[in-house]
Amino acid sequence: MHILIKKKYLTYGKYKVKCAVGKRGIGLKKKEGDLITPIGQYKIKYILFRRDRIKKIQSKIRKIEIKKNMGWCDDSKSEQYNKLIKLPFNYSHEKLYKKENIYDIILVLNYNMNPYEKKKGSAIFIHVASKSYEKTKGCVAIKKIELLKIIKELKKDTKVKIERQK
């Protein structure tokens, strides 16, 4: 069973939930920071989570606890572009340990990895949505309780398919 993201919904089997996508919608991602959620099919590399906010997380997918010194490199000048990094870090990056709860759980998708294309975009995640489902910078976001339900069912070969609205 695979995850389908289309329009403003994420579907997994019979489970269909509202989701937020990039400010400029779903489409062909052209560059870093273009606010587009990229169409395509992706694997879930691993799950990042905050142990202080998520007591128990069940999944067959590898889990990594988010620590205060963790970030994600979004600077194509770095050899660590589109990778999990340790802070402090000399290139542009996003901190993963946030006051807001949007990064309490993150499914890391393998968008633009192995090999990566410089400036093609980084950090495409499925993460926790804000209360008002604010549009993202290119990620997909759903409610925390829904993300926890889906994570329990995921398998190592689960794919995430993101389709353009027709």
N, C-alpha and C positions, 0 to 999 in steps of 0.2 A: 504494500500500500504506500502511496506517495502523497506528498503535500502539493496542492495546487493553489496558486495565488493568482486571482483574476479579479479585475475591477477592484472593489474594496472588500473582498472576502477571501479568507483562507479556508480551504476545504481539505479535510483529511478523513477519508472514508465517508461515513454519514455525518460527520461532525463539520459544521459550517459556522464560522464566526466572522464577525466584522474585523477588519484590520485597517491600519493606516499604512500608506506607502509614501514614496518620495513626493516632495512638493510639486514636481513637474510630471508626476504620474509614472506609469510603467512604459518603458521603451528601450531603444538602443542606447546604451551608456557610451558616451563619447569621451568623457574626461572626468578627472577627479573634481568633485565639488559641483557637478552639474544637476544635482538634486533629483536624478532619475533612478527609479528602481529598475535594475536591468532584467530584460527578458532573457530566458534561457532555462537550462536545467542544471541544478547544482547538487552537490553532496553536502551533508552536514559533517564538517570536520571534527568538531567537538562542541561541548557545552561549557560555557563559563558561567559561574554563579557566585553570589555573595552568601557565604555560610551564615553570616550574622542575620540575614533576612530570609533565607530559605533553609529551614531546619533539616528537612529530609528531601532528597531529590532522587527519584528512581528512574534509571534509564540504562539501556544497553549501550548507549553512546558514551564515549570517554568524557569525563567531567574534570574540569579544572577550577579550583577555587580562586576567585578574584581577590587579590591582595592590594593593599594601598599603593604599592609601587608598580602596578601594572598599567600598561597603556597599549595603544595600537598605532603603529606608524602609518601616517598618511602622506608622507613626504617622499616623492619619487626620486629625490636625490640620494636617499639612504639605501644601503644594501638591505635594510630591514623593512623596506616598503611592503605594506599590506601584511604585516606580521605582528604577532604579540611581542611586546617589548617590556623591558624593565626600566623604571624611572629612577633617577633622572636620565633624560635622553636628549641628545643635542639637535635632533631634527623635529620637524612638526609632527605632532601626535595628538591623540585623544586619550584622556584619562578614562579608565574603565571603572574605577572606584568612585562612584558619584553619590552626591547627597540625594538627588532625585532617585526614584526607584526604577527608572527605565532600563538600567543595566543590572538589575537583580538577577536576571537570567538572560543569557545570550546564546542563541544557536549560531555558530560561526559557519557561514556558507563558503564554499571554495571558489567564489567569484575572483577572477583575475589572479589565480595562484598557480604556481608550478606549470609552466613558467608564467611570470607576471609580465605585463606590458606597462612600462612606465607611464604615469599620468592617466591610465585607463580607469582608475577608480579603485577604492579600497574599502574595507570594513563594511561589507554587505552582510548584515545580521538579521535574524528574527529576534526581536527583543520585546520588552514590556511596553505597552502603549501608555501614553499619558491619559489622564481621566477623560480629556476631551478629544482623544484620538487625533492629536496634532499631527500634521504631515511631517514626514521624516526627511533626512538628508539623502535618502536612497534606500534605507532599510525597510523592513516590514515589521509592524508592531501590533501585538494583540494583548488582551488583558492577561495579567499574571496567572490568574486561576486557570484560564484556558490554555496557556502555555504549559503549565504544570501537568494538565490532563494529557495533552498531546505528547509531551516528552516521555511519559510512561509507556506509550504505545510505539514509539519510534524503534526502528531496527537499524543496524549498521548500514544496510543498503538502501535505506529510505532516501528518495530523491525529492528535491524541492523544485517544482516547475513553476516559473513565473511567466504568465502570458499577458500579452498586450490586450487592452480593451478593444472590442470590435464594435 
